[in-house]
Amino acid sequence: MLRYVVLILLSFVFTGHISKKTLHLINGISEVSEDTPDKGVVSTTEKPAIDTSMLEIDFCGDQLPLKESHVARRYHNAVKHFSHPTYSQYKKQVSVDLKVISKILKQYNLPSDLKYIPLVESNFTSFAISPRGAVGYWQLMPQTAMALGLRVDDIVDERKDLVKSTHAAAKYLKWLYGELGNWTLAAAAYNSGPGKLIKQMGLQKKNDFYQLRLNNETAKYVYKIVAVKELFNSPERSSTWGDEEFLVSLSEYHRGTAKTGKDLIPENKVAQTK
């Protein structure tokens, strides 16, 4: 640049004017300066590697922090878990039962997203039995079920009754929410038991499900519920999330976000799918 300035000055001193050639040179330098971005500056207009609307996924009205790479990867794995064609067929098979559950949840003023819990717990089967003794659609333990008003004995087990067990589960979930103040934590506590979850929250001094280190089953639990919800309501987006190529693009997006130090995700809250 200094060399060009010197040439321009000499041209003016010796000729009394600046030649057309020199003017052309000046214009060329100006164009390069304006059009060529500084290598040390990250362009704020550069588009992220993916469509950020793909990250606008919520559970019970609370958006998943999918801008965090570990959350996005766990959700991707949950979607892959339910990518088998069998789960897609469940939508028609359980549509009537889901309406029954939604109606009961509404009576307790609970979020509609909770209706997908039985699909994760029992594949929506009344006869499902866990090794620990949980039974039915909602996989309630005997003591918990009886405390919630269900009959559980050698003759009758109301945990296998969709309507009665849903009323019981709704009461339990509402109580969990009252204790924890957050639907994501309430759902996690439904899986692990409130005592275990609260203990881990105290030990780790964290109250954010997505930052807690929990046992493998509970750590995946909320992701699975959301994956089922998305499979039923947004199958195209769910399919994209299960794609390995999308995961690669997502990794690039996360690296770009980390470099700029800016959150490229829109702040607007996504309405819950009913």
Secondary structure, 3 states (H helix, E strand, C coil): CHHHHHHHHHHHHHHCCCCHHHHHHHHHHHHHHHHCCCCCCCCCCCCCCCCHHHHCCEECCEECCCCCHHHHHHHHHHHHHCCCHHHHHHHHHCHHHHHHHHHHHHHCCCCHHHHHHHHHHHCCCCCCECCCCCECCCCECHHHHHHCCCCECCCCEHHHCHHHHHHHHHHHHHHHHHHHCCHHHHHHHHHHCHHHHHHHHHHHCCCCHHHCCCCHHHHHHHHHHHHHHHHHHCHHHHHHHCCHHHHHHHHHHHHHHHHHCCCCCCCCCCCCCC
